[in-house]
């Protein structure tokens, strides 16, 4: 059945055998549930009104008497940005500010229209918008990284990948809709802590999914719950909606970083054997999985100013988990100790072991397209900048050493951090 537990991952379950009752949302200074409900209703209403105002402008219909005079300049800038949504230097942080925190909803409405999905699937515009608002609101804005802006960023990257010539000529409307929906919802209701944390605190979701792809299973089930609740696809045949739900699950589950090698080995085999047949739905689906995996971890391939912001945000989320673990006397997870795990060292390791192998294979698949070359160039430059920052940190720590010498243990640590 549908194991959806909407809005529950913010709380470590009070069920039998659980660890001390940690409410992540309360730790992040959110208000009580009643107030949250009221705020959500108001926010949903306001975003709904904003959408219709924005959509009229996007269609070139200028309202006779605007109720949002202060927003006109911002909407004009947002509309201008949407005209360049396929550019790799798209600034999702700026776009989120221009849309008053509605980057995911605004982006999805635009992309569904651009790709002709609304017409093809005969989607009701009001229902579609309501579903997008549900998805956006199910992200935790308190998370520095796993929030709706990250989802919007991944969705924009997915749009860029879907336009790559090697893939684009084979994609069906179903493929495109699945790709965009999976990108938008792939981290929905993320609690801001990782799977090992949920397992060691005996969170009810870890038990529910038997410690396997716990977060990804929850993101998928939450998405299905919202799809059914919104009745967005209720007019389609049951077998079609069932297939969409299963494929969404397959795509979202592919983002589990623990399955990275599994996908890389399979991709390498396909590329070496040159046996990818994108006319076949199964091979297209596999490349959609790869595209989503790329979109999910593409931050190091963005321009430095954007990439750096994402790096700082994800490390801030790691450090918050480490602080929680320290507070409850748990072993601090890898990468979560702010005293030992620096942002440059975390990013260099991430780029070396996770990002580079995947994007080099992606570039092999797409061929030397401008986008692939651009991403790999950014990746190399960003890695060099983090190495430079790491070197400065080490130089600073050496100069601050009272004896003016680096001890043997310090030397070993420095060598380990600098060695990929």
ZIZIBEL-V551151 format. One record per helix or strand of 2 or more residues. SS is the DSSP state (H for helix, E for strand). FROM is the first residue (numbers start at 1). LEN is the number of residues. Records with the same first field share a line. If there is no record, write none. Layout:
BEGIN
SS = FROM-LEN ; FROM-LEN
END
This chain:
BEGIN
H = 24-4 ; 33-26 ; 69-14 ; 92-7 ; 103-12 ; 117-4 ; 125-13 ; 148-15 ; 165-4 ; 173-13 ; 195-6 ; 204-5 ; 214-17 ; 238-16 ; 257-17 ; 281-16 ; 298-4 ; 304-24 ; 343-24 ; 370-30 ; 408-11
END
